[in-house]
Amino acid sequence: MNRKLQPALTLFALGMIGLGVLALVVGDFAMGWQPVAAWVPGRTALAYLSGVIMLVGGVGLLFEATAKWAVRVLFPYLIVWVLLKVPAVVVAWRIEGVWLGIGEVAMLMAGGWVLFARLDGAAPDSWLGFAVGDRGVQLARIVFGLAVVPVGLSHLIYTPQTVGFVPAWLPYRIGWAYLTGAGQMACGLGILFGMWRRVAAWAEAGMVTLFTLLIWLPAVAMKPTTRLPWTGMWISWAIGAAAWVLAQEMGPRVGERG
């Protein structure tokens, strides 16, 4: 099912399922990634609803019969997730950390947009025409490219914090912080402006996957009962999966040359 989108589609679905299960287990949002204030009425109920949407949507993506409806639910949900980050950008636009936050979620949303563009099935001349098909993928690519730049920049601005995430067994940890930051910025610009964009997309997907495997997976193994490592791992997994979804679209489609 949906063979043209595999294996990225399955990875994305598993990321949504993981985040959904986590939300239902802890009865809360994904910590700082979903900034819903404590004073919001019915916050706990909304957190459980969020978990159900991600879990059911992720499972729905795994089956061809339900994939279209699943992505129609998940894509608007991811848009809302991005919008939750907008107030912080408006209030504290000079702080790079808020751009990092919205950048990470926008990367995730862009991956969902690519799936929506390919799975929704809306007619190009409908009111959703701009968001589906090749045009929708193109817009998602622009969003993704823009989003990656502040994420990479954060490695350079918050170098001490970034170094803290670099595995201790790697030599010259500060060098890895600078390299990954510059690399992500280069990937974002390459995806955005079409400079070796296929290489840039695959490199970005590979980097985020390595972050998940080398940083968050060991953190979960060391502290399996602590919430933060699990949240970080599933967020990183989902963002990496979104990057793979986009990278897969950078290759030639049927009838095109590489």
C-alpha positions in Angstrom: 0.0 0.0 0.0 1.2 3.5 -0.9 4.5 1.9 -2.2 5.7 5.1 -3.7 5.7 6.8 -0.3 7.4 3.9 1.5 9.3 3.5 3.8 9.1 7.2 4.8 5.3 7.0 5.3 5.6 4.1 7.8 8.4 5.9 9.7 6.1 9.0 9.9 3.2 7.0 11.1 5.2 5.3 13.8 6.4 8.7 15.0 2.8 9.9 15.3 1.8 6.7 17.1 4.7 7.0 19.5 3.8 10.6 20.4 0.2 9.7 20.7 0.9 6.8 23.1 3.2 9.0 25.1 0.5 11.7 25.5 -2.0 9.2 26.6 0.4 7.6 29.1 1.5 10.9 30.8 -1.8 12.7 30.2 0.0 15.8 28.9 1.3 17.5 25.8 4.8 17.0 24.4 6.4 19.3 26.9 7.9 22.5 25.4 7.1 21.3 21.8 3.3 21.8 22.4 3.2 25.0 24.5 -0.4 24.8 25.8 -0.5 27.0 28.9 -1.6 25.5 32.3 -4.5 28.0 32.5 -6.2 26.8 29.3 -9.6 25.3 30.3 -9.8 21.6 29.9 -6.0 21.3 29.3 -5.8 17.7 30.4 -8.7 16.7 28.2 -7.1 18.5 25.3 -3.9 16.6 25.9 -5.7 13.3 25.8 -7.5 14.4 22.6 -4.1 15.3 21.1 -2.9 11.9 22.0 -5.9 10.2 20.4 -5.5 12.2 17.2 -1.8 11.3 16.8 -2.4 7.6 17.7 -5.4 7.1 15.5 -4.0 9.2 12.7 -0.7 7.3 12.8 -2.4 4.0 12.7 -4.7 5.2 9.9 -1.7 6.1 7.8 -0.5 2.5 7.8 -3.6 1.3 5.8 -4.4 2.3 2.3 -8.1 2.3 3.1 -7.8 4.9 5.8 -4.6 6.8 4.9 -6.5 9.6 3.0 -8.7 10.3 6.0 -5.8 10.0 8.5 -3.7 12.6 6.7 -6.8 14.9 6.4 -6.9 14.9 10.2 -3.1 14.9 11.0 -2.2 17.8 8.6 -4.6 20.4 10.1 -3.5 19.1 13.6 0.2 19.8 12.7 -0.8 23.3 11.4 -2.4 24.0 14.8 0.8 22.8 16.4 2.9 25.3 14.4 0.4 28.1 15.2 0.9 27.4 18.9 4.5 28.5 18.4 3.6 31.8 16.7 2.8 33.9 19.8 6.3 33.2 21.2 7.8 34.4 17.9 5.8 37.6 17.9 6.6 38.4 21.5 10.3 37.3 21.5 11.4 37.4 17.9 14.9 38.4 18.8 15.5 35.1 20.7 16.8 32.4 18.4 15.4 29.7 20.7 11.8 30.6 19.7 12.8 30.3 16.0 14.3 26.9 16.8 11.0 25.8 18.4 8.8 26.8 15.5 11.4 25.5 13.0 11.4 22.0 14.4 7.6 21.8 14.4 7.4 23.4 10.9 9.7 20.6 9.6 7.3 18.1 11.0 4.3 19.9 9.5 6.0 20.1 6.1 6.4 16.3 6.1 2.7 16.0 6.9 2.0 18.4 4.1 3.9 16.3 1.5 1.8 13.3 2.6 -1.4 15.4 2.4 -0.4 16.6 -1.1 0.1 13.0 -2.3 -2.7 11.2 -0.4 -5.6 13.6 -0.1 -6.8 13.2 -3.7 -8.4 16.7 -4.0 -8.9 18.0 -7.5 -6.2 20.5 -8.6 -9.0 23.0 -9.4 -10.7 22.7 -6.0 -10.2 25.2 -3.2 -7.5 22.9 -1.8 -5.7 22.8 -5.2 -2.8 24.9 -4.0 -2.0 22.4 -1.3 -2.1 19.1 -3.2 -0.2 17.5 -6.0 3.1 18.8 -7.2 2.3 22.3 -6.2 1.6 21.3 -2.6 4.9 19.4 -2.5 6.7 22.4 -3.8 5.2 24.7 -1.1 6.0 22.1 1.6 9.6 22.0 0.3 9.9 25.8 0.7 8.5 25.6 4.3 10.8 22.8 5.2 13.9 24.6 3.8 13.0 27.8 5.6 12.4 25.8 8.9 15.8 23.9 8.8 17.9 27.1 8.8 17.0 28.4 12.3 17.3 24.8 13.6 20.9 24.6 12.3 21.6 28.2 13.5 20.7 27.2 17.1 23.7 24.8 17.2 26.0 27.8 16.6 24.2 30.2 19.0 23.7 27.7 21.7 27.0 25.9 21.3 27.5 24.8 25.0 24.0 23.3 25.1 24.5 21.6 21.8 27.9 20.2 23.0 26.0 18.7 25.9 24.0 16.6 23.5 27.0 15.3 21.6 27.9 11.7 22.8 30.8 11.8 25.2 32.7 9.1 23.2 33.0 11.4 20.2 36.3 13.4 19.9 36.2 17.2 19.6 32.6 17.6 20.6 32.5 21.3 19.9 33.5 20.6 16.3 30.5 18.3 15.9 28.3 21.0 17.2 29.6 23.5 14.7 29.6 20.9 11.8 26.0 19.8 12.4 24.8 23.4 12.7 26.5 24.6 9.5 25.5 21.4 7.8 21.8 21.8 8.7 21.8 25.4 7.5 23.5 24.4 4.2 20.8 21.6 3.8 18.0 24.1 4.4 19.4 26.5 1.9 20.0 23.8 -0.6 16.4 22.5 -0.3 15.0 26.0 -0.5 17.0 27.3 -3.5 17.4 24.0 -5.4 21.2 23.8 -5.0 21.8 20.0 -4.9 18.4 19.8 -3.2 18.2 16.0 -3.5 21.6 15.6 -1.7 20.6 18.3 0.8 17.3 16.6 1.6 18.9 13.2 2.1 21.7 14.6 4.2 19.2 16.4 6.4 17.2 13.3 6.9 20.3 11.3 7.7 21.5 13.8 10.2 18.2 14.0 12.1 18.1 10.2 12.1 21.6 10.0 13.6 20.5 12.5 16.3 17.7 10.2 17.2 19.9 7.1 17.3 23.0 8.6 19.0 21.4 11.1 21.4 17.8 10.2 22.3 17.8 6.4 22.1 20.7 6.1 24.5 19.0 8.7 26.8 15.9 6.5 26.9 18.0 3.4 27.6 19.7 5.3 30.6 16.5 6.8 32.0 13.6 4.6 30.8 11.2 5.9 33.4 11.9 9.6 32.7 9.5 11.5 30.5 12.0 13.9 28.7 14.0 11.3 26.9 10.9 9.6 25.5 9.5 12.9 24.4 12.7 13.9 22.8 13.1 10.6 21.1 9.7 10.5 19.5 9.8 14.2 18.5 13.2 13.6 16.9 11.9 10.4 15.2 8.9 12.2 13.8 11.0 15.2 12.5 13.4 12.7 11.0 10.6 10.8 9.3 9.2 14.1 7.9 12.7 14.8 6.5 12.7 11.3 4.9 9.2 12.0 3.4 10.6 15.1 1.8 13.8 13.5 0.7 11.9 10.8 -1.0 10.0 13.4 -3.0 13.3 14.9 -4.2 13.9 11.9 -6.4 12.5 11.5 -9.9 8.9 10.5 -10.2 7.5 8.2 -12.8 8.3 9.5 -16.3 10.9 11.9 -15.0 14.7 11.7 -15.3 16.9 11.8 -12.3 
